[in-house]
Amino acid sequence: MVPQKISPAEARAKLERGEAILVDIREPMEHARENIPGAKLAPLSRFEAAGIAANENAPAVIFHCQSGGRTNANAARLGACGVRDVYVLEGGLSAWKAAGLPTRLDRSQPIEMQRQVQIAAGSLILLGLALAFFVSPWFIGLTAFVGCGLVFAGISGWCGMAKLLALMRWNRVA
């Protein structure tokens, strides 16, 4: 079964009437930073469709991610959860917030890993360029190294910088 798309306003109305449950398929770090109150966490990386139907007693399930990309890309997988009515929140959490609906934001939690990698990679590239300009042209190698790492991560799906950042103290979510 392919899930139907549902607007944030329609989703909220179903939730308020008790006609559906909301399931966040983002990763725990993303959910800890910001989430929709009442949303259950079922990370896509560990998603078991059968577990949703077995553990919940709602006639409908509404899945959401950050922007709708992950839910749309995995629609068939999400639709196999065994619930009669399955929906995907159109536009995800971003659309929910744009509609003026409430979220819980905990700024003490780390920002998403992808953003951390972007910040670290961009900073290293700028540092390499500045050092190459002011100290020695050999520092351009730092920029090349980071660029190669990003290309490798894009091709292979394995990012060494993300693995290293995940070990940092601030990324330990309870």
Secondary structure by P-SEA (a helix, b strand, c coil): cbbbbbcaaaaaaaaaaccbbbbbcccaaaaaacccccccccccccccaaaaaacccccbbbbbcccaaaaaaaaaaaaaccccbbbcccccaaaaaaabbbbbbcccccccaaaaaaaaaaaaaaaaaaaaaccccccaaaaaaaaaaaaaaaaccccaaaaaaaaccccccc
